[in-house]
Amino acid sequence: MSSMDDSTRRVRKETRLFYFLIIVLFPLLSVAIVGGYGFFVWFLQMLLGPPGPPN
C-alpha cells in the first residue's frame, strides 16, 4: 500500500513539474532569449551603426 502511495505522489509531482515547465518556464525563457537577442542587436547598432552599405 505504501508503494502505491509513493507511486501516486511521484506521478502527481511529475505532472505538476511538467505543467510548470510548459506553462511558466518555456514561455518566460523564450521571451528572455528573444528579448536578449533584440537588445544585443540594438546595442550593436548603437556602436557600429545601422546595417547596410556605408554612405
PDBQT receptor file of N, H, CA, C and O in Angstrom, charges set to zero:
ATOM      1  N   MET A   1       0.826  -1.191   0.000  1.00  0.00    +0.000 N 
ATOM      2  CA  MET A   1       0.000   0.000   0.000  1.00  0.00    +0.000 C 
ATOM      3  C   MET A   1       0.867   1.250   0.000  1.00  0.00    +0.000 C 
ATOM      4  O   MET A   1       0.544   2.238  -0.661  1.00  0.00    +0.000 OA
ATOM      5  N   SER A   2       1.964   1.205   0.740  1.00  0.00    +0.000 N 
ATOM      6  H   SER A   2       2.226   0.403   1.277  1.00  0.00    +0.000 HD
ATOM      7  CA  SER A   2       2.843   2.370   0.813  1.00  0.00    +0.000 C 
ATOM      8  C   SER A   2       3.496   2.660  -0.527  1.00  0.00    +0.000 C 
ATOM      9  O   SER A   2       3.662   3.821  -0.903  1.00  0.00    +0.000 OA
ATOM     10  N   SER A   3       3.870   1.605  -1.253  1.00  0.00    +0.000 N 
ATOM     11  H   SER A   3       3.735   0.662  -0.948  1.00  0.00    +0.000 HD
ATOM     12  CA  SER A   3       4.492   1.818  -2.562  1.00  0.00    +0.000 C 
ATOM     13  C   SER A   3       3.499   2.431  -3.539  1.00  0.00    +0.000 C 
ATOM     14  O   SER A   3       3.891   3.182  -4.432  1.00  0.00    +0.000 OA
ATOM     15  N   MET A   4       2.215   2.117  -3.377  1.00  0.00    +0.000 N 
ATOM     16  H   MET A   4       1.897   1.507  -2.652  1.00  0.00    +0.000 HD
ATOM     17  CA  MET A   4       1.188   2.699  -4.231  1.00  0.00    +0.000 C 
ATOM     18  C   MET A   4       1.062   4.194  -3.951  1.00  0.00    +0.000 C 
ATOM     19  O   MET A   4       0.922   4.988  -4.882  1.00  0.00    +0.000 OA
ATOM     20  N   ASP A   5       1.112   4.582  -2.684  1.00  0.00    +0.000 N 
ATOM     21  H   ASP A   5       1.226   3.938  -1.928  1.00  0.00    +0.000 HD
ATOM     22  CA  ASP A   5       1.043   5.993  -2.324  1.00  0.00    +0.000 C 
ATOM     23  C   ASP A   5       2.257   6.745  -2.848  1.00  0.00    +0.000 C 
ATOM     24  O   ASP A   5       2.133   7.862  -3.350  1.00  0.00    +0.000 OA
ATOM     25  N   ASP A   6       3.432   6.132  -2.731  1.00  0.00    +0.000 N 
ATOM     26  H   ASP A   6       3.533   5.225  -2.324  1.00  0.00    +0.000 HD
ATOM     27  CA  ASP A   6       4.648   6.765  -3.237  1.00  0.00    +0.000 C 
ATOM     28  C   ASP A   6       4.587   6.932  -4.750  1.00  0.00    +0.000 C 
ATOM     29  O   ASP A   6       5.008   7.957  -5.286  1.00  0.00    +0.000 OA
ATOM     30  N   SER A   7       4.065   5.927  -5.429  1.00  0.00    +0.000 N 
ATOM     31  H   SER A   7       3.724   5.094  -4.993  1.00  0.00    +0.000 HD
ATOM     32  CA  SER A   7       3.945   5.998  -6.885  1.00  0.00    +0.000 C 
ATOM     33  C   SER A   7       2.962   7.093  -7.291  1.00  0.00    +0.000 C 
ATOM     34  O   SER A   7       3.216   7.841  -8.236  1.00  0.00    +0.000 OA
ATOM     35  N   THR A   8       1.854   7.186  -6.585  1.00  0.00    +0.000 N 
ATOM     36  H   THR A   8       1.648   6.579  -5.817  1.00  0.00    +0.000 HD
ATOM     37  CA  THR A   8       0.861   8.219  -6.881  1.00  0.00    +0.000 C 
ATOM     38  C   THR A   8       1.437   9.601  -6.631  1.00  0.00    +0.000 C 
ATOM     39  O   THR A   8       1.242  10.516  -7.431  1.00  0.00    +0.000 OA
ATOM     40  N   ARG A   9       2.151   9.753  -5.516  1.00  0.00    +0.000 N 
ATOM     41  H   ARG A   9       2.310   9.010  -4.866  1.00  0.00    +0.000 HD
ATOM     42  CA  ARG A   9       2.779  11.039  -5.212  1.00  0.00    +0.000 C 
ATOM     43  C   ARG A   9       3.803  11.416  -6.271  1.00  0.00    +0.000 C 
ATOM     44  O   ARG A   9       3.895  12.576  -6.675  1.00  0.00    +0.000 OA
ATOM     45  N   ARG A  10       4.562  10.442  -6.710  1.00  0.00    +0.000 N 
ATOM     46  H   ARG A  10       4.488   9.501  -6.382  1.00  0.00    +0.000 HD
ATOM     47  CA  ARG A  10       5.600  10.696  -7.720  1.00  0.00    +0.000 C 
ATOM     48  C   ARG A  10       4.977  11.134  -9.045  1.00  0.00    +0.000 C 
ATOM     49  O   ARG A  10       5.457  12.070  -9.685  1.00  0.00    +0.000 OA
ATOM     50  N   VAL A  11       3.917  10.457  -9.447  1.00  0.00    +0.000 N 
ATOM     51  H   VAL A  11       3.527   9.696  -8.927  1.00  0.00    +0.000 HD
ATOM     52  CA  VAL A  11       3.233  10.821 -10.694  1.00  0.00    +0.000 C 
ATOM     53  C   VAL A  11       2.649  12.220 -10.574  1.00  0.00    +0.000 C 
ATOM     54  O   VAL A  11       2.739  13.011 -11.513  1.00  0.00    +0.000 OA
ATOM     55  N   ARG A  12       2.056  12.531  -9.439  1.00  0.00    +0.000 N 
ATOM     56  H   ARG A  12       1.982  11.889  -8.676  1.00  0.00    +0.000 HD
ATOM     57  CA  ARG A  12       1.468  13.854  -9.229  1.00  0.00    +0.000 C 
ATOM     58  C   ARG A  12       2.549  14.936  -9.263  1.00  0.00    +0.000 C 
ATOM     59  O   ARG A  12       2.343  16.007  -9.833  1.00  0.00    +0.000 OA
ATOM     60  N   LYS A  13       3.695  14.653  -8.655  1.00  0.00    +0.000 N 
ATOM     61  H   LYS A  13       3.863  13.783  -8.192  1.00  0.00    +0.000 HD
ATOM     62  CA  LYS A  13       4.796  15.618  -8.645  1.00  0.00    +0.000 C 
ATOM     63  C   LYS A  13       5.346  15.834 -10.053  1.00  0.00    +0.000 C 
ATOM     64  O   LYS A  13       5.628  16.966 -10.446  1.00  0.00    +0.000 OA
ATOM     65  N   GLU A  14       5.498  14.747 -10.813  1.00  0.00    +0.000 N 
ATOM     66  H   GLU A  14       5.269  13.827 -10.494  1.00  0.00    +0.000 HD
ATOM     67  CA  GLU A  14       5.988  14.874 -12.185  1.00  0.00    +0.000 C 
ATOM     68  C   GLU A  14       4.993  15.626 -13.064  1.00  0.00    +0.000 C 
ATOM     69  O   GLU A  14       5.394  16.390 -13.942  1.00  0.00    +0.000 OA
ATOM     70  N   THR A  15       3.701  15.415 -12.834  1.00  0.00    +0.000 N 
ATOM     71  H   THR A  15       3.375  14.795 -12.121  1.00  0.00    +0.000 HD
ATOM     72  CA  THR A  15       2.681  16.128 -13.606  1.00  0.00    +0.000 C 
ATOM     73  C   THR A  15       2.731  17.621 -13.310  1.00  0.00    +0.000 C 
ATOM     74  O   THR A  15       2.658  18.443 -14.224  1.00  0.00    +0.000 OA
ATOM     75  N   ARG A  16       2.856  17.969 -12.033  1.00  0.00    +0.000 N 
ATOM     76  H   ARG A  16       2.916  17.301 -11.292  1.00  0.00    +0.000 HD
ATOM     77  CA  ARG A  16       2.969  19.391 -11.679  1.00  0.00    +0.000 C 
ATOM     78  C   ARG A  16       4.223  20.014 -12.271  1.00  0.00    +0.000 C 
ATOM     79  O   ARG A  16       4.183  21.151 -12.741  1.00  0.00    +0.000 OA
ATOM     80  N   LEU A  17       5.323  19.295 -12.254  1.00  0.00    +0.000 N 
ATOM     81  H   LEU A  17       5.355  18.372 -11.872  1.00  0.00    +0.000 HD
ATOM     82  CA  LEU A  17       6.559  19.797 -12.838  1.00  0.00    +0.000 C 
ATOM     83  C   LEU A  17       6.405  19.996 -14.340  1.00  0.00    +0.000 C 
ATOM     84  O   LEU A  17       6.875  20.996 -14.883  1.00  0.00    +0.000 OA
ATOM     85  N   PHE A  18       5.754  19.059 -15.013  1.00  0.00    +0.000 N 
ATOM     86  H   PHE A  18       5.372  18.247 -14.571  1.00  0.00    +0.000 HD
ATOM     87  CA  PHE A  18       5.517  19.178 -16.447  1.00  0.00    +0.000 C 
ATOM     88  C   PHE A  18       4.689  20.419 -16.758  1.00  0.00    +0.000 C 
ATOM     89  O   PHE A  18       5.030  21.182 -17.662  1.00  0.00    +0.000 OA
ATOM     90  N   TYR A  19       3.601  20.626 -16.013  1.00  0.00    +0.000 N 
ATOM     91  H   TYR A  19       3.325  20.006 -15.279  1.00  0.00    +0.000 HD
ATOM     92  CA  TYR A  19       2.776  21.812 -16.245  1.00  0.00    +0.000 C 
ATOM     93  C   TYR A  19       3.546  23.092 -15.966  1.00  0.00    +0.000 C 
ATOM     94  O   TYR A  19       3.391  24.073 -16.693  1.00  0.00    +0.000 OA
ATOM     95  N   PHE A  20       4.368  23.102 -14.936  1.00  0.00    +0.000 N 
ATOM     96  H   PHE A  20       4.494  22.305 -14.346  1.00  0.00    +0.000 HD
ATOM     97  CA  PHE A  20       5.186  24.279 -14.646  1.00  0.00    +0.000 C 
ATOM     98  C   PHE A  20       6.129  24.582 -15.799  1.00  0.00    +0.000 C 
ATOM     99  O   PHE A  20       6.274  25.737 -16.200  1.00  0.00    +0.000 OA
ATOM    100  N   LEU A  21       6.774  23.542 -16.335  1.00  0.00    +0.000 N 
ATOM    101  H   LEU A  21       6.656  22.604 -16.010  1.00  0.00    +0.000 HD
ATOM    102  CA  LEU A  21       7.696  23.746 -17.450  1.00  0.00    +0.000 C 
ATOM    103  C   LEU A  21       6.969  24.283 -18.674  1.00  0.00    +0.000 C 
ATOM    104  O   LEU A  21       7.446  25.221 -19.312  1.00  0.00    +0.000 OA
ATOM    105  N   ILE A  22       5.830  23.706 -19.008  1.00  0.00    +0.000 N 
ATOM    106  H   ILE A  22       5.443  22.943 -18.490  1.00  0.00    +0.000 HD
ATOM    107  CA  ILE A  22       5.102  24.072 -20.216  1.00  0.00    +0.000 C 
ATOM    108  C   ILE A  22       4.443  25.440 -20.084  1.00  0.00    +0.000 C 
ATOM    109  O   ILE A  22       4.488  26.230 -21.027  1.00  0.00    +0.000 OA
ATOM    110  N   ILE A  23       3.835  25.740 -18.947  1.00  0.00    +0.000 N 
ATOM    111  H   ILE A  23       3.799  25.099 -18.180  1.00  0.00    +0.000 HD
ATOM    112  CA  ILE A  23       3.041  26.965 -18.797  1.00  0.00    +0.000 C 
ATOM    113  C   ILE A  23       3.889  28.151 -18.365  1.00  0.00    +0.000 C 
ATOM    114  O   ILE A  23       3.617  29.273 -18.791  1.00  0.00    +0.000 OA
ATOM    115  N   VAL A  24       4.901  27.944 -17.541  1.00  0.00    +0.000 N 
ATOM    116  H   VAL A  24       5.122  27.032 -17.195  1.00  0.00    +0.000 HD
ATOM    117  CA  VAL A  24       5.653  29.062 -16.960  1.00  0.00    +0.000 C 
ATOM    118  C   VAL A  24       7.058  29.182 -17.534  1.00  0.00    +0.000 C 
ATOM    119  O   VAL A  24       7.421  30.232 -18.064  1.00  0.00    +0.000 OA
ATOM    120  N   LEU A  25       7.839  28.137 -17.436  1.00  0.00    +0.000 N 
ATOM    121  H   LEU A  25       7.544  27.284 -17.006  1.00  0.00    +0.000 HD
ATOM    122  CA  LEU A  25       9.268  28.257 -17.722  1.00  0.00    +0.000 C 
ATOM    123  C   LEU A  25       9.566  28.460 -19.198  1.00  0.00    +0.000 C 
ATOM    124  O   LEU A  25      10.321  29.369 -19.545  1.00  0.00    +0.000 OA
ATOM    125  N   PHE A  26       8.994  27.636 -20.085  1.00  0.00    +0.000 N 
ATOM    126  H   PHE A  26       8.382  26.898 -19.803  1.00  0.00    +0.000 HD
ATOM    127  CA  PHE A  26       9.304  27.751 -21.508  1.00  0.00    +0.000 C 
ATOM    128  C   PHE A  26       8.871  29.093 -22.100  1.00  0.00    +0.000 C 
ATOM    129  O   PHE A  26       9.651  29.680 -22.851  1.00  0.00    +0.000 OA
ATOM    130  N   PRO A  27       7.669  29.615 -21.807  1.00  0.00    +0.000 N 
ATOM    131  CA  PRO A  27       7.327  30.943 -22.334  1.00  0.00    +0.000 C 
ATOM    132  C   PRO A  27       8.247  32.046 -21.807  1.00  0.00    +0.000 C 
ATOM    133  O   PRO A  27       8.667  32.914 -22.572  1.00  0.00    +0.000 OA
ATOM    134  N   LEU A  28       8.562  32.021 -20.522  1.00  0.00    +0.000 N 
ATOM    135  H   LEU A  28       8.221  31.315 -19.901  1.00  0.00    +0.000 HD
ATOM    136  CA  LEU A  28       9.455  33.048 -19.983  1.00  0.00    +0.000 C 
ATOM    137  C   LEU A  28      10.849  32.944 -20.583  1.00  0.00    +0.000 C 
ATOM    138  O   LEU A  28      11.478  33.957 -20.890  1.00  0.00    +0.000 OA
ATOM    139  N   LEU A  29      11.322  31.736 -20.746  1.00  0.00    +0.000 N 
ATOM    140  H   LEU A  29      10.812  30.913 -20.496  1.00  0.00    +0.000 HD
ATOM    141  CA  LEU A  29      12.643  31.530 -21.321  1.00  0.00    +0.000 C 
ATOM    142  C   LEU A  29      12.691  31.991 -22.775  1.00  0.00    +0.000 C 
ATOM    143  O   LEU A  29      13.676  32.595 -23.198  1.00  0.00    +0.000 OA
ATOM    144  N   SER A  30      11.650  31.715 -23.536  1.00  0.00    +0.000 N 
ATOM    145  H   SER A  30      10.850  31.224 -23.193  1.00  0.00    +0.000 HD
ATOM    146  CA  SER A  30      11.644  32.143 -24.940  1.00  0.00    +0.000 C 
ATOM    147  C   SER A  30      11.570  33.659 -25.049  1.00  0.00    +0.000 C 
ATOM    148  O   SER A  30      12.236  34.240 -25.905  1.00  0.00    +0.000 OA
ATOM    149  N   VAL A  31      10.783  34.312 -24.211  1.00  0.00    +0.000 N 
ATOM    150  H   VAL A  31      10.242  33.840 -23.515  1.00  0.00    +0.000 HD
ATOM    151  CA  VAL A  31      10.715  35.780 -24.220  1.00  0.00    +0.000 C 
ATOM    152  C   VAL A  31      12.062  36.369 -23.818  1.00  0.00    +0.000 C 
ATOM    153  O   VAL A  31      12.502  37.358 -24.404  1.00  0.00    +0.000 OA
ATOM    154  N   ALA A  32      12.714  35.780 -22.837  1.00  0.00    +0.000 N 
ATOM    155  H   ALA A  32      12.356  34.977 -22.361  1.00  0.00    +0.000 HD
ATOM    156  CA  ALA A  32      14.018  36.281 -22.400  1.00  0.00    +0.000 C 
ATOM    157  C   ALA A  32      15.071  36.111 -23.489  1.00  0.00    +0.000 C 
ATOM    158  O   ALA A  32      15.905  36.997 -23.680  1.00  0.00    +0.000 OA
ATOM    159  N   ILE A  33      15.047  34.998 -24.201  1.00  0.00    +0.000 N 
ATOM    160  H   ILE A  33      14.370  34.279 -24.045  1.00  0.00    +0.000 HD
ATOM    161  CA  ILE A  33      16.039  34.772 -25.260  1.00  0.00    +0.000 C 
ATOM    162  C   ILE A  33      15.821  35.735 -26.412  1.00  0.00    +0.000 C 
ATOM    163  O   ILE A  33      16.776  36.344 -26.895  1.00  0.00    +0.000 OA
ATOM    164  N   VAL A  34      14.573  35.885 -26.865  1.00  0.00    +0.000 N 
ATOM    165  H   VAL A  34      13.798  35.391 -26.473  1.00  0.00    +0.000 HD
ATOM    166  CA  VAL A  34      14.286  36.798 -27.975  1.00  0.00    +0.000 C 
ATOM    167  C   VAL A  34      14.560  38.242 -27.564  1.00  0.00    +0.000 C 
ATOM    168  O   VAL A  34      15.108  39.016 -28.349  1.00  0.00    +0.000 OA
ATOM    169  N   GLY A  35      14.185  38.609 -26.346  1.00  0.00    +0.000 N 
ATOM    170  H   GLY A  35      13.740  37.980 -25.708  1.00  0.00    +0.000 HD
ATOM    171  CA  GLY A  35      14.461  39.959 -25.859  1.00  0.00    +0.000 C 
ATOM    172  C   GLY A  35      15.947  40.230 -25.715  1.00  0.00    +0.000 C 
ATOM    173  O   GLY A  35      16.417  41.322 -26.037  1.00  0.00    +0.000 OA
ATOM    174  N   GLY A  36      16.683  39.251 -25.237  1.00  0.00    +0.000 N 
ATOM    175  H   GLY A  36      16.302  38.364 -24.976  1.00  0.00    +0.000 HD
ATOM    176  CA  GLY A  36      18.134  39.410 -25.119  1.00  0.00    +0.000 C 
ATOM    177  C   GLY A  36      18.802  39.565 -26.467  1.00  0.00    +0.000 C 
ATOM    178  O   GLY A  36      19.725  40.366 -26.617  1.00  0.00    +0.000 OA
ATOM    179  N   TYR A  37      18.344  38.803 -27.454  1.00  0.00    +0.000 N 
ATOM    180  H   TYR A  37      17.594  38.152 -27.332  1.00  0.00    +0.000 HD
ATOM    181  CA  TYR A  37      18.899  38.926 -28.805  1.00  0.00    +0.000 C 
ATOM    182  C   TYR A  37      18.569  40.302 -29.390  1.00  0.00    +0.000 C 
ATOM    183  O   TYR A  37      19.424  40.930 -30.015  1.00  0.00    +0.000 OA
ATOM    184  N   GLY A  38      17.341  40.769 -29.190  1.00  0.00    +0.000 N 
ATOM    185  H   GLY A  38      16.647  40.259 -28.682  1.00  0.00    +0.000 HD
ATOM    186  CA  GLY A  38      16.959  42.101 -29.667  1.00  0.00    +0.000 C 
ATOM    187  C   GLY A  38      17.789  43.190 -29.009  1.00  0.00    +0.000 C 
ATOM    188  O   GLY A  38      18.223  44.129 -29.677  1.00  0.00    +0.000 OA
ATOM    189  N   PHE A  39      18.012  43.076 -27.718  1.00  0.00    +0.000 N 
ATOM    190  H   PHE A  39      17.660  42.314 -27.176  1.00  0.00    +0.000 HD
ATOM    191  CA  PHE A  39      18.837  44.058 -27.024  1.00  0.00    +0.000 C 
ATOM    192  C   PHE A  39      20.264  44.032 -27.546  1.00  0.00    +0.000 C 
ATOM    193  O   PHE A  39      20.885  45.081 -27.718  1.00  0.00    +0.000 OA
ATOM    194  N   PHE A  40      20.787  42.836 -27.798  1.00  0.00    +0.000 N 
ATOM    195  H   PHE A  40      20.283  41.984 -27.657  1.00  0.00    +0.000 HD
ATOM    196  CA  PHE A  40      22.144  42.703 -28.323  1.00  0.00    +0.000 C 
ATOM    197  C   PHE A  40      22.266  43.373 -29.687  1.00  0.00    +0.000 C 
ATOM    198  O   PHE A  40      23.231  44.097 -29.934  1.00  0.00    +0.000 OA
ATOM    199  N   VAL A  41      21.303  43.142 -30.572  1.00  0.00    +0.000 N 
ATOM    200  H   VAL A  41      20.519  42.555 -30.371  1.00  0.00    +0.000 HD
ATOM    201  CA  VAL A  41      21.329  43.758 -31.906  1.00  0.00    +0.000 C 
ATOM    202  C   VAL A  41      21.196  45.271 -31.790  1.00  0.00    +0.000 C 
ATOM    203  O   VAL A  41      21.909  46.002 -32.477  1.00  0.00    +0.000 OA
ATOM    204  N   TRP A  42      20.303  45.755 -30.939  1.00  0.00    +0.000 N 
ATOM    205  H   TRP A  42      19.724  45.162 -30.380  1.00  0.00    +0.000 HD
ATOM    206  CA  TRP A  42      20.118  47.192 -30.755  1.00  0.00    +0.000 C 
ATOM    207  C   TRP A  42      21.407  47.839 -30.239  1.00  0.00    +0.000 C 
ATOM    208  O   TRP A  42      21.815  48.890 -30.732  1.00  0.00    +0.000 OA
ATOM    209  N   PHE A  43      22.042  47.218 -29.256  1.00  0.00    +0.000 N 
ATOM    210  H   PHE A  43      21.712  46.363 -28.855  1.00  0.00    +0.000 HD
ATOM    211  CA  PHE A  43      23.270  47.774 -28.699  1.00  0.00    +0.000 C 
ATOM    212  C   PHE A  43      24.394  47.752 -29.725  1.00  0.00    +0.000 C 
ATOM    213  O   PHE A  43      25.182  48.694 -29.805  1.00  0.00    +0.000 OA
ATOM    214  N   LEU A  44      24.472  46.683 -30.510  1.00  0.00    +0.000 N 
ATOM    215  H   LEU A  44      23.831  45.918 -30.446  1.00  0.00    +0.000 HD
ATOM    216  CA  LEU A  44      25.490  46.587 -31.553  1.00  0.00    +0.000 C 
ATOM    217  C   LEU A  44      25.288  47.667 -32.610  1.00  0.00    +0.000 C 
ATOM    218  O   LEU A  44      26.261  48.233 -33.108  1.00  0.00    +0.000 OA
ATOM    219  N   GLN A  45      24.040  47.958 -32.957  1.00  0.00    +0.000 N 
ATOM    220  H   GLN A  45      23.250  47.499 -32.552  1.00  0.00    +0.000 HD
ATOM    221  CA  GLN A  45      23.763  49.009 -33.931  1.00  0.00    +0.000 C 
ATOM    222  C   GLN A  45      24.077  50.388 -33.361  1.00  0.00    +0.000 C 
ATOM    223  O   GLN A  45      24.430  51.298 -34.111  1.00  0.00    +0.000 OA
ATOM    224  N   MET A  46      23.953  50.553 -32.054  1.00  0.00    +0.000 N 
ATOM    225  H   MET A  46      23.665  49.814 -31.445  1.00  0.00    +0.000 HD
ATOM    226  CA  MET A  46      24.349  51.830 -31.453  1.00  0.00    +0.000 C 
ATOM    227  C   MET A  46      25.852  52.033 -31.590  1.00  0.00    +0.000 C 
ATOM    228  O   MET A  46      26.304  53.155 -31.816  1.00  0.00    +0.000 OA
ATOM    229  N   LEU A  47      26.627  50.971 -31.458  1.00  0.00    +0.000 N 
ATOM    230  H   LEU A  47      26.260  50.059 -31.274  1.00  0.00    +0.000 HD
ATOM    231  CA  LEU A  47      28.080  51.088 -31.532  1.00  0.00    +0.000 C 
ATOM    232  C   LEU A  47      28.585  51.148 -32.970  1.00  0.00    +0.000 C 
ATOM    233  O   LEU A  47      29.457  51.957 -33.287  1.00  0.00    +0.000 OA
ATOM    234  N   LEU A  48      28.046  50.297 -33.841  1.00  0.00    +0.000 N 
ATOM    235  H   LEU A  48      27.338  49.639 -33.584  1.00  0.00    +0.000 HD
ATOM    236  CA  LEU A  48      28.587  50.142 -35.187  1.00  0.00    +0.000 C 
ATOM    237  C   LEU A  48      27.764  50.830 -36.270  1.00  0.00    +0.000 C 
ATOM    238  O   LEU A  48      28.206  50.897 -37.417  1.00  0.00    +0.000 OA
ATOM    239  N   GLY A  49      26.609  51.332 -35.948  1.00  0.00    +0.000 N 
ATOM    240  H   GLY A  49      26.249  51.278 -35.016  1.00  0.00    +0.000 HD
ATOM    241  CA  GLY A  49      25.744  51.956 -36.940  1.00  0.00    +0.000 C 
ATOM    242  C   GLY A  49      24.773  50.954 -37.523  1.00  0.00    +0.000 C 
ATOM    243  O   GLY A  49      24.900  49.752 -37.293  1.00  0.00    +0.000 OA
ATOM    244  N   PRO A  50      23.792  51.450 -38.284  1.00  0.00    +0.000 N 
ATOM    245  CA  PRO A  50      22.788  50.549 -38.846  1.00  0.00    +0.000 C 
ATOM    246  C   PRO A  50      23.384  49.653 -39.927  1.00  0.00    +0.000 C 
ATOM    247  O   PRO A  50      24.434  49.971 -40.485  1.00  0.00    +0.000 OA
ATOM    248  N   PRO A  51      22.725  48.539 -40.224  1.00  0.00    +0.000 N 
ATOM    249  CA  PRO A  51      23.233  47.648 -41.261  1.00  0.00    +0.000 C 
ATOM    250  C   PRO A  51      23.067  48.259 -42.643  1.00  0.00    +0.000 C 
ATOM    251  O   PRO A  51      22.209  49.115 -42.858  1.00  0.00    +0.000 OA
ATOM    252  N   GLY A  52      23.876  47.820 -43.555  1.00  0.00    +0.000 N 
ATOM    253  H   GLY A  52      24.573  47.124 -43.380  1.00  0.00    +0.000 HD
ATOM    254  CA  GLY A  52      23.793  48.301 -44.927  1.00  0.00    +0.000 C 
ATOM    255  C   GLY A  52      25.129  48.847 -45.381  1.00  0.00    +0.000 C 
ATOM    256  O   GLY A  52      26.069  48.954 -44.593  1.00  0.00    +0.000 OA
ATOM    257  N   PRO A  53      25.211  49.194 -46.665  1.00  0.00    +0.000 N 
ATOM    258  CA  PRO A  53      26.477  49.734 -47.166  1.00  0.00    +0.000 C 
ATOM    259  C   PRO A  53      26.732  51.134 -46.610  1.00  0.00    +0.000 C 
ATOM    260  O   PRO A  53      25.792  51.898 -46.392  1.00  0.00    +0.000 OA
ATOM    261  N   PRO A  54      27.983  51.466 -46.384  1.00  0.00    +0.000 N 
ATOM    262  CA  PRO A  54      28.289  52.812 -45.879  1.00  0.00    +0.000 C 
ATOM    263  C   PRO A  54      28.027  53.857 -46.960  1.00  0.00    +0.000 C 
ATOM    264  O   PRO A  54      28.177  53.586 -48.151  1.00  0.00    +0.000 OA
ATOM    265  N   ASN A  55      27.644  55.027 -46.538  1.00  0.00    +0.000 N 
ATOM    266  H   ASN A  55      27.522  55.248 -45.570  1.00  0.00    +0.000 HD
ATOM    267  CA  ASN A  55      27.371  56.131 -47.484  1.00  0.00    +0.000 C 
ATOM    268  C   ASN A  55      28.604  56.949 -47.734  1.00  0.00    +0.000 C 
ATOM    269  O   ASN A  55      28.561  57.913 -48.499  1.00  0.00    +0.000 OA
TER     270      ASN A  55
